[in-house]
Amino acid sequence: MSSSVTDQLNRNMQCESLLECLYGLKPLDRQCYGTMVESDGPLTVDEIAVRVGRERSTAYRSIKRLHQRGLLEKEQINYDDGGYYHVYYPTDPTVVTREMQRTLSDWYAKMGTLVREFEDTYDDAHEALTDDDSSR
Protein backbone atom coordinates (compact mmCIF):
# COMPACT_ATOMS: atom_id res chain seq x y z
CA MET A 1 0.00 0.00 0.00
CA SER A 2 1.37 3.36 -1.04
CA SER A 3 1.26 6.24 1.40
CA SER A 4 2.48 9.81 1.37
CA VAL A 5 5.66 10.94 3.09
CA THR A 6 3.45 12.83 5.57
CA ASP A 7 1.59 9.59 6.34
CA GLN A 8 4.92 7.79 6.80
CA LEU A 9 6.13 10.47 9.23
CA ASN A 10 2.92 10.39 11.24
CA ARG A 11 2.83 6.63 11.75
CA ASN A 12 4.77 4.86 14.46
CA MET A 13 7.72 3.59 12.40
CA GLN A 14 10.01 0.92 13.71
CA CYS A 15 13.19 -0.70 12.43
CA GLU A 16 11.27 -3.14 10.23
CA SER A 17 9.34 -0.25 8.68
CA LEU A 18 12.63 1.40 7.82
CA LEU A 19 13.81 -1.73 6.01
CA GLU A 20 10.51 -1.87 4.14
CA CYS A 21 10.69 1.82 3.23
CA LEU A 22 14.35 1.99 2.16
CA TYR A 23 14.71 -1.44 0.59
CA GLY A 24 11.19 -2.29 -0.56
CA LEU A 25 11.16 -5.47 1.51
CA LYS A 26 8.13 -7.71 1.63
CA PRO A 27 6.88 -9.31 4.88
CA LEU A 28 8.64 -12.60 4.09
CA ASP A 29 11.87 -10.73 3.32
CA ARG A 30 11.69 -9.08 6.75
CA GLN A 31 10.96 -12.46 8.35
CA CYS A 32 13.95 -14.06 6.61
CA TYR A 33 16.17 -11.14 7.59
CA GLY A 34 15.04 -11.39 11.21
CA THR A 35 15.77 -15.12 11.15
CA MET A 36 19.26 -14.46 9.84
CA VAL A 37 19.96 -11.77 12.45
CA GLU A 38 18.81 -14.06 15.28
CA SER A 39 20.86 -17.00 13.99
CA ASP A 40 24.09 -18.04 15.73
CA GLY A 41 25.85 -18.43 12.40
CA PRO A 42 25.47 -18.64 8.63
CA LEU A 43 22.47 -20.54 7.25
CA THR A 44 21.66 -22.31 4.00
CA VAL A 45 18.50 -21.50 2.07
CA ASP A 46 17.09 -24.87 3.17
CA GLU A 47 17.65 -24.00 6.84
CA ILE A 48 16.05 -20.59 6.39
CA ALA A 49 13.05 -22.13 4.58
CA VAL A 50 12.45 -24.50 7.50
CA ARG A 51 12.73 -21.70 10.07
CA VAL A 52 10.26 -19.43 8.24
CA GLY A 53 7.94 -22.29 7.28
CA ARG A 54 8.09 -21.77 3.52
CA GLU A 55 9.10 -23.75 0.44
CA ARG A 56 12.76 -23.57 -0.49
CA SER A 57 12.08 -21.66 -3.74
CA THR A 58 9.99 -19.05 -1.92
CA ALA A 59 12.64 -18.56 0.76
CA TYR A 60 15.33 -18.39 -1.94
CA ARG A 61 13.58 -15.46 -3.66
CA SER A 62 13.55 -13.52 -0.39
CA ILE A 63 17.17 -14.38 0.37
CA LYS A 64 18.17 -13.33 -3.15
CA ARG A 65 16.36 -9.98 -2.71
CA LEU A 66 18.08 -9.40 0.65
CA HIS A 67 21.47 -10.26 -0.84
CA GLN A 68 20.93 -7.99 -3.86
CA ARG A 69 20.03 -5.11 -1.55
CA GLY A 70 23.22 -5.63 0.46
CA LEU A 71 21.56 -6.86 3.67
CA LEU A 72 22.99 -10.39 3.47
CA GLU A 73 26.39 -11.76 2.56
CA LYS A 74 26.84 -15.03 0.67
CA GLU A 75 29.71 -17.46 1.09
CA GLN A 76 30.51 -20.53 -0.97
CA ILE A 77 31.39 -23.69 0.96
CA ASN A 78 33.21 -26.37 -1.04
CA TYR A 79 32.73 -30.09 -0.42
CA ASP A 80 35.93 -32.15 -0.17
CA ASP A 81 34.65 -34.51 -2.89
CA GLY A 82 33.69 -31.68 -5.25
CA GLY A 83 30.65 -29.48 -5.47
CA TYR A 84 29.61 -26.64 -3.23
CA TYR A 85 26.75 -24.91 -1.46
CA HIS A 86 26.10 -21.39 -0.24
CA VAL A 87 25.49 -20.03 3.22
CA TYR A 88 24.17 -16.59 4.07
CA TYR A 89 24.72 -14.25 7.01
CA PRO A 90 23.74 -10.65 7.80
CA THR A 91 25.92 -7.85 6.47
CA ASP A 92 27.76 -5.91 9.18
CA PRO A 93 25.18 -3.47 10.65
CA THR A 94 27.70 -0.62 10.37
CA VAL A 95 27.90 -1.16 6.61
CA VAL A 96 24.09 -1.31 6.31
CA THR A 97 23.70 1.83 8.44
CA ARG A 98 26.22 3.72 6.32
CA GLU A 99 24.36 2.68 3.16
CA MET A 100 21.04 3.77 4.69
CA GLN A 101 22.53 7.18 5.49
CA ARG A 102 23.86 7.51 1.94
CA THR A 103 20.49 6.56 0.47
CA LEU A 104 18.67 9.05 2.69
CA SER A 105 21.15 11.82 1.80
CA ASP A 106 20.71 11.10 -1.91
CA TRP A 107 16.92 11.09 -1.51
CA TYR A 108 16.99 14.35 0.44
CA ALA A 109 19.12 16.03 -2.23
CA LYS A 110 16.82 14.80 -4.99
CA MET A 111 13.71 15.99 -3.13
CA GLY A 112 15.36 19.38 -2.55
CA THR A 113 15.93 19.74 -6.29
CA LEU A 114 12.32 18.79 -7.01
CA VAL A 115 11.03 21.29 -4.46
CA ARG A 116 13.11 24.06 -6.08
CA GLU A 117 11.79 23.04 -9.52
CA PHE A 118 8.26 23.14 -8.13
CA GLU A 119 8.82 26.61 -6.73
CA ASP A 120 10.36 27.89 -9.98
CA THR A 121 7.57 26.42 -12.12
CA TYR A 122 4.68 27.60 -10.01
CA ASP A 123 6.28 30.93 -9.10
CA ASP A 124 6.62 31.72 -12.84
CA ALA A 125 3.00 30.63 -13.44
CA HIS A 126 1.81 32.69 -10.48
CA GLU A 127 3.71 35.77 -11.68
CA ALA A 128 2.25 35.39 -15.17
CA LEU A 129 -1.24 35.09 -13.73
CA THR A 130 -0.68 38.11 -11.46
CA ASP A 131 0.68 40.16 -14.39
CA ASP A 132 -2.42 39.28 -16.47
CA ASP A 133 -4.73 40.32 -13.62
CA SER A 134 -2.94 43.67 -13.11
CA SER A 135 -3.03 44.57 -16.81
CA ARG A 136 -6.83 44.42 -16.88
N, C-alpha and C positions, 0 to 999 in steps of 0.2 A: 504494500500500500504506500502510495506516494504522499508525502506531507510537505508543507512549506518549511522553510528554515525557522520561521517564527514558531510553528507547531513543534518542531524538534527542540527548540530552546525552552519551550514551556513545559515539555514533558520531563518526567523524572528519568533522565538517561543514566545508564550504568555502563560498566565496562563492555558488556556484551553488545549494548546498543552502539557503542563507539565502533566496535569491530564490524557490525552490520552496516553502519553509516559510511565508514571509510573504505571498507573492502567489499561491500555488497554481499556479505555472507548470508547464507540461508540458515534456517534453524538447525538442520543436520550438520552444516559446516561448523556452526558454533558448538554443537554437541561433540563433534569429533575433535575440535580444537581443545575443548575443556577436558576431554578424555586424555589427550596427549599431554596437556599441562599437568594433570594429576598423576600421570604414569611415573613409575620409578625409573624408567629407561626407555629406549627406543622401542617402537612397536611396528609389526608388519601390518599390512592392510587387513589380513585375515584376523589378527588380534583386535584391531580397531573395530572391524565389522561385528565381531562377537560382543564386544563391550557396549556398542551402541545399538545392538539388536537389529542390524540391517544386513542385507545381502552384500556379498563382497563387492560386486560391481557398483552398487549404490555408494558404499563407503569409499570406494576408490575414487569416484567422481568428486566427492567432498575433499578427500585428501589431496587430490590433484589440484583442485581450486586453491586450497590452503597453501600448497607448495608454490603454485604460480604467483600467489600474492605475497610470498616471502614470509609467511607465518610458520612454515614448517621447513625443516631441512631433511634431505634424503641422503642415505648412505647405502652403498652397495656392499653386500656381504658375500664373499666368494666361498663356495663349497670346496673342500679339499679335492673331491673327485671331479670337479668341473661344475659349471653352472653357478648361478648366483640368485640372490633375492635382495629386496630393498627393505630397509627399516626407516622409520620417520621419527623425528623428535622436534620439539618446538625450537624455533629460532630464538636466539638470545634476546630477552625482553628489551635490553638496551638498544639493540639494533632495530627492533620493531618500533620502539618509542621514537627513535631518531627519524625513522621513515614516516611515522605518523606526523611528527612535527614538520617535516619537509612538505608532506602532502597538504597539510593545513596552511602552511605559509604560501605554497603555490596557489591554493584555492583562494586564499584571502587576496593575494595580488590580482588574480584573475577577476574576482568579484569587484575589487576596487576599480579596475579598468572599465568593467561593464557599468558600474555606477557613474563614472565620469562620462562615459558615452551616453548614458541615459540623460544625464544633466545637460550635456551639450545639445543633444537632439531635441529635447523638449524645451530647453531654454530658447533655442533658435525658433522653434515653432511658436512658443509663447510670445516672443518678441515680435514675430511676424503678425500674429493675431492682434497684439496690442497696437502695433503700428497701423493695421487696417482699421481698427476701431477709432483711433485718434484722428485719422484722415477724413472721417465722415463728418 
